[in-house]
Amino acid sequence: MIRNWFRTLLAYLHLPLFAHTVRETNEIREEIEFHLTSSVQENVDAGLNDQKSQQAALEQFGDVDSVVRDCCNVSISRHVFWHRIHQVLTLVLVCAVGSLWFYTRPNSAENPDLSTLAASGYSVAETSGDIRGTVVAEHGKPVNAAHVLAVIKTWPPNGFRQNSYTATTRADGTFIIKDVYPPEQDYEVQIAAIADDHLLQSEYITMQKGTLEPFCFQINKTSPFVLRFESSDGTPIVGVSAFPFERVENDGHEHSVYFCSAQPIVRKSNAAGKISMPHFLPGEQVTVYVRFPDSDWQQRRLTVPDNANDVVLTPRLKNQLDDG
């Protein structure tokens, strides 16, 4: 009996109900045919002719269709039994997984930054460090709605973590990003400030402990600088994504935006294939990230022209060298 149950279980796992019914019917009929053939042969051996032997075998066996139907009903009932068990087990598994997700999910609705850091191996008490500062232009004039892009590198007990955060300045030029680093443990900070028609500025704080001093960025006004994207025949390309990645001052000092924090400053080319990117000074060596439609992100190294001419960029293969 156990063997029959095991056979039915394997049949359920391998075949749907309809296919199982067809296969069982065929197998039962083949088995009945085998028994009838054996009975006919025994009757022939006993001296009966072929016709009488077949008739005697059928009379002895009974109604073939009825036997097939009864056997199939038994097999199908077992198949349905396993199907119901499968449904119950699946429901239990779904409920268990749902409960596990519910009780272990980050409570991001209350504080996204804290939940992110808690999932990274820190407790709430350890991530009490705030990033504060101001962004001003010439003569200390506050810059409103400037983007502040911060990347925090930490080393919790279970490994390295790098999380990105963004903020925008208020009307008085101030900003704050709450609870993003552990003052009692080692951490590093890369932070950049950028606004329309203003110079890109950034700072990097190497590994340290303790509380960060407030940042003060001075992002002066810049000259117009436009990227124009064209195909090889000069047709403007609409929908190219781009953002400023790095600028190098004449003294070699670098200012950059980390890729993982750049989403708020990504822009797309308009109907003329242009993107305004006035975040550099004339003559500077700069790098921008660009992504043409149906392509991956690429770095393009440029020299900002001294005049107001546009810089034209065209698509290229991945294995081509960056422009100088």
SULGINOR-V519468 format. One record per helix or strand. SS is the DSSP state (alpha for helix, beta for strand). FROM is the first residue (numbers start at 1). LEN is the number of residues. Records with the same first field share a line. If there is no record, write none. Layout:
SS=FROM-LEN + FROM-LEN
This chain:
alpha=2-13 + 17-29 + 50-12 + 64-41 + 112-8 + 124-3 + 138-3 + 259-3 + 263-3
beta=129-8 + 142-1 + 147-10 + 159-10 + 174-8 + 187-8 + 198-1 + 201-8 + 215-4 + 221-1 + 226-5 + 236-1 + 241-8 + 254-3 + 267-2 + 274-3 + 285-7 + 298-6 + 311-4
